[in-house]
Amino acid sequence: MLLRAFGLLGLVEALVEMTAFIAAMLAIGWRPGAAFPTGSQFLAASGAAFSAVVIGQMANAFACRSATRWPGALGWPTNRYLAYAVAVELGLLLAFLYSGPLAKILGHAPPNPAGAAVAALAFPAVLVADLLYKSMRRIGPT
């Protein structure tokens, strides 16, 4: 379980996180090799990366409910405490990004549309990686 959670799903989250950061930076005109902007533009890219991590962890919580079954096969709302926890996590993410004092302490700002779009892909990316892993284990050597 630890190998899957950290070695695979964590790696997928990290890739989406960095992609969200770069997408947010590219959307404001930054190009590789140029100096990073400062101020609100950099904070928005940081917010996109942070959002990707949090969204990826939401998916990870669902993925790790079973070592062998796809979360959809278990039923998404069957563990209501997990559903509540994910809802609270989403609420906290929004508070951390959109509440001025909290966002300032954390060094974030709401992501721009490009960064937010890529960050949102963390949820399906983690679930697809989990599905592929579980599928490969079923057809691989036992």
N, C-alpha and C positions, 0 to 999 in steps of 0.2 A: 504494500500500500504506500509506504514512504517513497519507494522508487518511482511509482507512478505519479504520486502527488507532487514531488519535488523535481524529479528528473525529467518528466515529460510535461505534465500540466503546468508546472512552474516555468519551464522553458518556453512553452507556448505563451503564457502570460507575459513573460519578459519580452518576447519578440513583439507581441501586440503593443505592449507599453512603449517600447522604443519607437515602433512605427507610428503610434499616436503622437508622440513627441515630435518626431521628424515631420509628420504630416502637418501638424499645427505650425511648425516653423516654416515649412515650405509655403503654406497658405498665406503667410504674412510677407513673403518675398525673400526669405533667407535662402541662401544657396550653400551647399557644402563647400567648406574652405573659408567662408566668410565668418566674421566675428558674430557671436550670438548677440541678438538684441537684448536690451535690458528693459526693465519696467514691466508694464502690463502685458506686453506681447510674450515675454519670456515666462511670466507667471501663468499665462493662458496655456502655454505649451506644457508647463509643469502640471497644471490642472488636468490636461488631457492624459498625461502619463499616469497620474494618480488615479484618475477615473478608470483607466484600463486595468490597473491593479485591483481596484475594488470590485469592478464588474467581473473580472476573471475569478476572483475569490468567491463571488456569488455562485458562479458556474461550478467552481471546484467543490463547493459544499454539496451541490446536487450530485456531481459526478462521483464523489467519494461515499455516497450512501451505500453502494454495493461494489464489491470487487469484480463482479462478473456481469452485471446487468446494466443496460442503458437506463438513465434516470427516467426517461419517458415511459419505459415499461413498468417502472415502479409506481408511476402516477405522480405528477408534479405536486399536487396539494395534499398527498397522503400523510406527510409529516407536517402538520400545521405549525409546529414550533419552528421548523426550518423556514417555512414560508414567512412567518412573522419576523424571524431573525433577518432574512434577506430584505424584507420591507423596511425594517429599522435601519439596516445597513445602507439601503438606498437613500433613506431620509437623511442619515448622517452625512453621506457623500454630498448630497445637495446642500446641506447646512455648511459643510466644510468649504464648499466652493462658492456659495452665494452669500454667505453671512460675512460681511466685511471684516469684522474683527477676527473671526476664526480663520478666514482665508489669509489674512495678513500674517497671523501667527504661523500658519503652516506654509506660507510662501506659495500660495496658489491663487489662481483666478479662474473663473469659468472658462472652459476650453472654447476655442473658436469652432465653427461648424465642422471643419475638416478634422480637427483633433477629436471632437466629440463623436463623429461618425466612425472613425477608426477605433476609438475606445469602446464603443458599443459592440464592435466585432469581437471583443474579448470573450463575451458570453458564448456565442456559437463556436468560436475557435477552440475554446477549452472543451466544450462538449463533443465536438467532432474528433478532436485528438483522443479524448477518452473513449469514444465509440470505436475508433480505429484500433486503439490498443486492446480493448476488450475483444474485438472481433479477431484480431491476430492471435490472441491467446487461445481462443476457442478452436481455431483451425491449425495452430502450431502444435509442436510435439508436447505430449503430456507426460 
